[in-house]
């Protein structure tokens, strides 16, 4: 089919059905493995993970086009000239990512009399303007002349092209797409390991992933399946490479759990995040906090090392390395749940969970330790936060606390409280193992 004809069908569908304008960026709930999906059960998760639509999310759903039965099921409709049942992520990727999915093309996979059919496709769609679509798509296609292909199809506005193509008869396998800067690399695995199909340059902007099958002027019923949708890596993970803190997409530099302005010289980066308390301040707490929020359950971890200045203070106390969960943004009623290494004048050297629910503050768990390197981890399950540590012998649970409901940010810091002490601490390998985030604006 010509590019012009595709464009006309595409726009006609948009005009007929209208644009889906209710794709949620702020869905909340208890989806501990979000955004991964093994499609267990018989109901597509439209609460947290997926929007059901057609035509890359630009058109209304097709009746009977999408279902689930231990796998995602896509069925094109033979009574439609253009049928493209679609599911798309309810969330957006705001930076780099690595996503993969299993697929199987089932019944109806025969050469069409006219048009063409796409048996299983994964698309990256940037922006939500159907008049200027930016679509980058890996798909298995079949044509009347028996051409059986795997290819990358690109629509940048009204410019459409084929970026890469191979001949194949495979009907099962895996797709993978990796975004690195403005480059999208598409790969496939038909049973012999990952093979790169090709790379394309993409426009900047937030992206959604779409899964579909399509019958284009073929009037053909195809049934396709997807399974094991997996986000291998994505923003907001951070290995703190280089010397500049990513304040565009990942972090806000501040102090005092984000409630106060940054302290000069308090935060830096040199292949690790560097936090330095200021000895001239009675209260010094240089802080970085996630620009995005977690709206439901999550599992987050980070490496830490406490460096110079880690000696017993004369007064007050020092926190060598801390990770805090902060719910809400009202400094007059803070809700802070914090794992921290602390030291006091009487030589007490501790790891503890500190909680501030409004003006009620308490210690939820405490152990004595002299460890200055290790890992922190916090898992939210419903209203329960569980804090763990690893000082070289595997994960150990420090304790659990009940938390209020609400969107959450993660903060990393060190602190000198009435100690007038300079401490240097380091964080590395910040990793979100699972969790739904409200994307931050990258600016």
ABEGO torsion letter per residue (X at the ends): XBAAAAAAAAAAAAAAAEBBAABBAABBEBBAAOABBAGBEABBBAAAABBBBBGGGABBBBBGABBBBGBBBBBBBAABABBBBBBBBABBBABBBBBBBBBBBBBGBBBBABEBBBABBBBBBBEABAABBBBBBBBBBBBAAGBBBBBBBBBBEABBBBABBBBBABABEBBBBBBBEABBBBBBBAGAEBBBAEBBBBBBEBBBBBBBBBBBGAGBBBBBBBBGBBBABBOABBAGBEABBBAAAABBBBBGGGABBBBBGABBBBGBBBBBBBAABABBBBBBBBABBBABBBBBBBBBBBBBGBBBBABEBBBABBBBBBBEABAABBBBBBBBBBBBAAGBBBBBBBBBBEABBBBABBBBBABABEBBBBBBBEABBBBBBBAGAEBBBAEBBBBBBEBBBBBBBBBBBGAGBBBBBBBBGBBBABEBBBBBBBX
